[in-house]
Amino acid sequence: MDFPNLKLSVVGGRPFSCGGEHMFRKKLLISRYGVHDMNESTEKIHEAALGTPDDHSVIFLAHNGPTGLGSNVDNICGKYFVCEGGDHGDPDLAHAISYLKQTTNLSIKLVVFGHMHKGLAFGNGLRKMAFGNGLRTMGLIEISPIGDITSGG
């Protein structure tokens, strides 16, 4: 979705994502979007971003964030629901962003998502809700901090 007056484009991540390698609602993804696996999902996200005007900043809007943001339970996409943690980000989103950064001059400013719970299981406190790393000034933020259903927090 392009906003010409703001010189801004919003590109969506994979619908129905639940994090990690699992393709949730696979039959629906196939019938509605023609996505059979993570590779096809990566391609669809990449193609959508290539359609943005060259002079626009790009924001990704996804249900879950990309992989590569840490594997501790309190990391922005960390597995909070198992004691040992792990990366629960979406690999297709991460690969699409990485490929775009390698092959285009798109100005990717932000990834916004809201899947991960703020309150962590097992009394581990609260999740880090924003993340900035060396990805050429791209920020990541979770915008819908919800309580952990397992702890009532």
Residue pairs with C-beta under 8 A, 6 or more apart in sequence:
1 9
1 10
2 8
2 9
2 10
2 52
2 53
2 56
3 9
3 10
4 53
7 53
7 55
7 56
7 57
8 56
8 57
8 58
8 59
9 49
9 52
9 53
9 56
9 57
9 58
9 59
10 58
10 59
10 60
10 61
11 45
11 48
11 49
11 52
11 58
11 59
11 60
11 61
12 45
12 48
12 60
12 61
12 62
13 45
13 60
13 61
13 62
13 63
13 64
13 90
13 92
13 93
13 113
14 29
14 35
14 41
14 44
14 45
14 62
14 63
14 90
14 92
14 93
15 25
15 29
15 32
15 33
15 63
16 24
16 25
16 28
16 29
16 63
17 24
17 62
17 63
17 64
17 90
17 93
17 115
18 24
18 63
18 64
18 115
19 64
19 77
19 88
19 89
19 90
19 115
19 116
20 87
20 88
20 89
20 90
20 91
21 38
21 91
23 29
23 35
23 37
23 38
23 41
26 36
29 35
29 36
29 41
30 36
33 44
34 40
34 44
35 41
35 44
38 91
38 92
38 95
39 92
41 92
42 91
42 92
42 95
42 96
42 99
43 96
45 60
45 92
45 93
45 96
46 96
46 99
46 100
49 58
49 60
49 96
49 100
49 104
49 106
49 108
50 100
50 104
52 58
52 106
54 105
54 106
56 107
57 107
57 108
57 109
58 106
58 107
58 108
58 109
59 108
59 109
59 110
59 111
59 112
60 93
60 97
60 108
60 110
60 111
60 112
61 112
61 113
62 90
62 93
62 111
62 112
62 113
63 113
63 114
63 115
64 77
64 88
64 89
64 90
64 93
64 113
64 115
64 116
65 76
65 77
65 89
65 90
65 93
65 111
65 113
65 115
65 116
65 140
65 142
66 77
66 89
66 90
66 91
66 93
66 94
66 97
66 111
66 140
67 77
67 87
67 89
67 90
67 91
67 93
67 94
68 87
68 89
68 94
69 75
69 76
69 77
69 78
69 87
69 89
69 131
69 133
69 140
70 76
70 77
70 78
70 87
70 131
71 78
71 79
71 85
71 86
71 87
72 78
72 85
73 79
73 80
73 82
73 83
73 85
73 120
73 121
73 122
73 124
74 80
74 120
74 124
74 125
74 126
74 127
74 128
75 85
75 87
75 127
75 128
75 131
76 116
76 127
76 128
76 129
76 130
76 131
76 140
76 142
77 87
77 88
77 89
77 116
78 85
78 86
78 87
78 88
78 116
78 127
79 85
79 86
79 87
79 88
80 116
80 117
80 120
80 121
80 124
80 127
80 148
81 121
81 150
83 122
88 116
93 111
97 108
97 111
97 135
97 138
100 106
100 108
101 108
101 135
101 136
108 135
108 136
108 138
109 137
109 138
109 139
110 138
110 139
110 140
110 141
111 138
111 139
111 140
111 141
112 140
112 141
112 142
112 143
113 140
113 142
113 143
114 142
114 143
114 144
114 145
114 146
115 142
116 127
116 142
117 127
117 145
117 146
117 147
117 148
117 149
118 126
118 127
118 129
118 145
118 146
118 147
118 148
118 153
119 126
119 127
119 147
119 148
119 151
119 153
120 126
120 127
120 148
120 151
121 148
121 150
121 151
123 151
127 142
127 145
129 141
129 142
129 145
130 139
130 140
130 141
130 142
131 139
131 140
131 141
132 138
132 139
132 140
147 153
